[in-house]
Structures are given as structure tokens and as C-alpha cells.
Amino acid sequence: MSFLLPKLTCKREVDQAIKTVAEKVLVLRFGRDNDAVCLQLDDILAKTAHDLSKMAVIYLVDVNKVPVYTQYFDISYIPSTVFFFNGQHMKVDYGSPDHTKFVGSFKTKQDFIDLIEVIYRGAMRGKLIVRSPIDPNNIPKYDLLYQGI
């Protein structure tokens, strides 16, 4: 399903998307088009893109083509989903140590829709971090790798 969503293929395109998407949540899915979990997530993103079109814009970013952002967001597991609003990085408290990105695939379309709604409403109120509405049992658990500590 990744062919249904627009792709950003270089740093300039990602920068442009972050700067120009206004009054909507910018969803950047970092991953690979041939990865099974990425394809599962892309399916959910593609099915919800139309329903969320008034609140969100969704782009796919290949981790191999934009290594600057892959390193900047410390993307060691794919897929990882990062959210922005009006050029500001939105953080989400998933009940894990990392609030900067969602790692893995969403279990259901409704989980993703609920998360976008919470981010959108929080951002419209000026918040930079919101609490995740997703059931903690539906959030994938990963051991974070801290390099150089």
C-alpha cells in the first residue's frame, strides 16, 4: 500500500514539508518500502489518509535516502513515525522513555485515528506534548539502544 502515499526522497523535500504544512499534523513514516511491518503500517496509513485529510498530511520517508533525519531522530527501529504541527516537533507520551516517535505499526486504524485527533487538538491548544490515547497493550515494546553512554 506504500504506493498510495506520497514519498519524500531527499532532505530538501522533508525540510520543505516540515516548513510548509500548516494547521495540520504532519505524519512522517520512516522505514523501507519492502519491510513487512512497514507495509502493514502503510496499509493503515493509506486507509486513514482520506478520513484524516482535514487534520493530517501523511508522507513516507525511506531511511536509506534521508540518513540525516534518520540519525537526527535516532531511528534504530523501523517503522518509526514522527509527528509535526506548524513546523514544531510534536511529542507523545506513550508510557515509554521515548516521546519523540512511535515505533512499530499501529494495531488498528482506530488507534492511529485517535492518536492524530489527540495530537491535532493538543497542538491547536499550543501543547508540544500530549498523552497517547492508545491502549498500552497495543503499543509495541522495544528496548531503546543508547549509544555512547
C-alpha positions as a printed Julia matrix, in Angstrom:
149×3 Matrix{Float64}:
   0.0    0.0    0.0
   3.01   2.29   0.18
   2.44   3.26  -3.46
  -0.76   5.08  -2.43
   1.02   7.58  -0.19
   3.39  10.37  -1.27
   7.11   9.85  -0.66
   9.81  12.3    0.35
  13.11  11.24  -1.2
  15.66  13.81  -0.02
  16.45  16.11   2.9
  15.23  19.18   0.99
  11.79  17.62   0.45
  11.48  16.69   4.14
  12.55  20.22   5.16
  10.0   21.7    2.76
   7.19  19.52   4.12
   8.02  20.47   7.73
   8.07  24.19   6.84
   5.01  24.34   4.59
   2.39  22.02   6.14
   0.26  24.47   8.16
  -2.64  23.89  10.55
  -2.41  20.12  10.05
  -0.47  17.32  11.69
   2.46  16.26   9.51
   3.0   12.49   9.76
   6.39  11.22   8.61
   6.73   7.42   8.43
  10.4    6.45   8.4
  11.0    2.96   7.06
  11.55   0.88   3.93
   9.03   0.04   1.22
   9.93  -3.66   1.23
   9.79  -4.25   5.0
   6.8   -6.35   6.17
   6.0   -4.22   9.25
   6.34  -1.03   7.19
   3.88  -2.44   4.65
   1.43  -3.22   7.46
   1.73   0.34   8.78
   1.48   1.8    5.26
  -1.78  -0.09   4.79
  -3.22   1.57   7.92
  -1.89   5.0    6.89
  -3.29   4.68   3.36
  -6.73   3.59   4.59
  -6.98   6.5    7.04
  -5.37   9.23   4.89
  -8.67  10.31   3.33
 -10.58  10.26   6.65
  -7.9   12.41   8.3
  -7.32  14.76   5.34
  -8.7   17.78   7.24
  -6.36  17.12  10.2
  -3.23  15.43   8.83
  -0.86  15.06   5.9
   0.99  11.74   5.63
   4.35  11.19   3.9
   6.63   8.17   3.66
  10.38   8.66   4.11
  12.9    5.97   3.19
  15.52   5.7    5.95
  18.25   4.97   3.39
  17.52   8.06   1.27
  17.38  10.59   4.12
  20.09   9.47   6.57
  20.33  12.97   8.1
  16.85  12.71   9.62
  17.25   9.01  10.38
  20.22   9.93  12.55
  18.64  13.13  13.93
  15.54  11.3   15.22
  17.66   8.32  16.35
  15.69   5.87  14.24
  17.14   2.49  15.07
  13.91   0.52  14.65
  11.66   0.74  11.61
   8.99   1.75  11.03
   9.13   4.87  13.18
   6.5    7.58  12.88
   7.29  11.22  13.74
   4.7   14.0   14.09
   4.92  17.76  13.46
   2.48  20.66  13.68
   3.25  24.03  12.08
   6.94  23.14  11.88
   7.09  22.13  15.56
   8.03  18.55  16.52
   5.11  17.09  18.47
   5.93  14.66  21.26
   3.58  11.97  22.55
   3.73  10.22  25.93
   3.22   6.55  25.1
   4.19   5.42  28.6
   7.72   4.66  27.36
  11.0    6.57  27.77
  10.92   7.82  24.16
   8.32  10.53  23.44
   9.78  11.65  20.1
   8.4    8.92  17.82
   6.04   5.96  17.58
   8.0    2.78  16.9
   6.34  -0.1   15.08
   2.93  -0.43  13.49
  -0.42   0.57  14.92
  -2.62  -2.41  15.83
  -5.78  -0.88  14.34
  -6.84   2.01  12.11
  -8.77   3.44  15.06
  -5.6    3.66  17.19
  -3.96   5.82  14.52
  -7.08   7.99  14.05
  -7.37   8.54  17.82
  -3.69   9.48  18.07
  -3.93  12.02  15.23
  -7.04  13.59  16.81
  -5.3   13.94  20.19
  -2.16  15.44  18.6
  -4.25  17.83  16.49
  -6.38  19.04  19.41
  -3.36  19.38  21.7
  -1.4   21.3   19.06
  -4.34  23.65  18.44
  -4.21  24.46  22.18
  -0.47  25.15  21.98
   0.75  21.95  23.61
   4.02  20.39  22.47
   3.47  17.04  24.19
   0.24  15.06  24.52
  -0.72  11.81  26.22
  -1.34   8.86  23.94
  -4.97   7.67  23.73
  -3.81   4.22  22.57
  -4.33   1.28  24.93
  -0.87   0.48  26.4
  -1.37  -3.17  25.35
  -1.49  -2.0   21.7
   1.82  -0.13  21.88
   4.8   -2.22  20.76
   7.54  -2.5   23.38
  11.17  -2.09  22.33
  14.38  -1.84  24.28
  15.91   1.52  23.48
  19.53   1.48  22.43
  21.53   4.35  23.84
  24.88   4.53  22.14
  27.91   6.06  23.82
  26.52   6.18  27.38
